[in-house]
Amino acid sequence: MHEFAYTVRGFLTIRRDSVRIPLSGSLTVHADLGSGLFSGDLLLHESTIERQVLGVGLFRGTVQIMAGSPVIGRIDQDGRLFAAATVEAVVTGGHAAGRTWLSNDSCRTASQAIVPLRSQLGFSLERGGRVAGRYYRPPFTGCGWLTPLVNLLATGSGNAAVIDLVPVVPAA
């Protein structure tokens, strides 16, 4: 097995690009180069999203995306990466109209989302690269009286993930 470490940079979209959640973190991949199969441990940092109109903040929220299991996948002989990440989302804070509306970790997806990811031709574990995919975001639960609004804004198909895997160069 070979190990590859990456810095993760990218974003998730909600409802066809109406809101983007920035992604940053790390991915450590354990790969069998002979078969092209790999699994990896994904760790993402908490993200802040904001929406403004004419310079006035409508809302601001903090979201934690967490991997529910290792990322699994393969790279084919043409250098195309195919992978699946299983994740859940937790809204850790929400502010609108100068008030705090959500402030605990109970507002979360009711189940995990499976995010299929693929690269263009020529992906290399050594060089990293961009992977992307579209996915269905499950409904949220535990958001109190805001649950229907959160689900109206965030649940459903048409969501996308765009991730750049930047190799971590070991210190010399």
N, C-alpha and C positions, 0 to 999 in steps of 0.2 A: 504494500500500500504506500502511496505517495501522499504527502500532505501539502495543501496549498492554502495560503491565507490571503484574504482580500479585505479591502475597505469597501463598504457598500455605500453607494451614493445613488440617489434617484428619487422617485416619487410614486405615490399611488393617486389615481384620480377617483373621484366620487361622482357618479352619475354623469358620465360622458364629459369629463373635464370641467365641470362647474366648480369644483374645489379640488385643490391638489394638496396632498399630505406629503411633506418632504420626508425622505428616508435617509438615515445615516446609521452606520453600525459596522458590523463585521460578519464575515462568513469564513469558516474554516472547513475545507473540503478534504475528505479522505477518498482517494481514487485508485482504482485498479486500472492502470494504463493499458494493459492488454485487452481487457473487455470493454473499456470506456465507461464502466459503471462507477458511480460515486455517491457518497452521502455527505451531508455537511451540517454544521451547527451554525444557525443564524441567530444573531443577537442584534436587535435594533434599538436605537435610542428613542426616547419620548420625543414627539414632534408637536409643534404649535402650528395651528392654522388660523388664519384671519380672513375676514371678508370686510371690505370697505366700499363705500359709495361716496364719491365726492370728498374723499379724505376723512370721512366720518366712519368710525369703526362700527359695523353692525354686530359682529360677534367675533369671539376669539375662543378657541378651544385647544386643549391639549389631549393628545391621543397617544396611546402606547400600543404598538403592533407587536405581538409576541408569537414566536414560532411554537406550534403545538407539537411538532415532531421534527426529526431531522429532514432537511431538504434532500430529496432523492432524485437521481437522474442518470443520464448517460450522454456521451458524446459519440456521434456516429462517425463512420470513416471519412465523411466529407467535412468534418469539423462543425457539425451543427449540434448545439447543446439542447437537450430536452430535459426539463426538470419540473418538479412539483414542490411547492412550498405550502404547508398547512399552517394557517395563521388565525389568530383571533384579534379583535380590536377592543380596546378599553378606552372609553372617554374618561380621562382622569380629572378634567376640569372644563367648565364652560361658562363664558361670560357674555352677556348681551345687555344692551341698554343700561350699562353701568352697574349691573347686578350680577352676582354669582348665581348660576342656575344649576350647575352640576359641580360637585366638589368631592366626590368619593369614587371608588373604583367599582361601583355596582352597575354602571351603565356600560354594557358590553354586548358583543355579538352573542346571540343565543347558541350558536354552534360555530365551529371553525370553518373558514373558507379555504378551499383548495385553489391555489393560484398556479396555473400552468405557465411555465416560462420556456421560451426558446430563443435561440440566437440566430443570427444570419450565418451563412457559410463561413468557414474559416475560424471559428472560435477555438481558442487555445487555453488550456488550464494554466499554462505558464504566463501568457500575456493578458489573460482576463478578457474583458469586453462587455458589450451591452447585451442584456437579455430583457425580454418583454413578454407580456401576455395579458389577456382579458379574463375577467373572472366575475362570479356572482358573489355579492356580499350578503350574508345572511342577515335576518332581522336582528335588531338590538332589543335587549330586555334590561330591566332594572333602572331605567332612566326616569322613573316617577311619571308625573303627568306629562313630561316631555317625550316619553317613549314614542307616541304616534308621530310627532314632528320629526324626531331623529330618524325614524324609519322612512318617513316620506322623503327626507333629504338624502339618506345614505344607503338604503337597502335596495338590492336588485342587481340586475345585469348591467353591462355597459361600463363596468369599472376596469381600470387598467393599472398595470404595474410596469414601470420602466426603471431598470436597475443597471448601473454601471459597476462592474466588479473590477476594482483596481488592485493589482497584486501588491501585497506588502513585501517590501524588500527587507530582508533580514539585516540587522545592524552588523557592520563590518568589525 
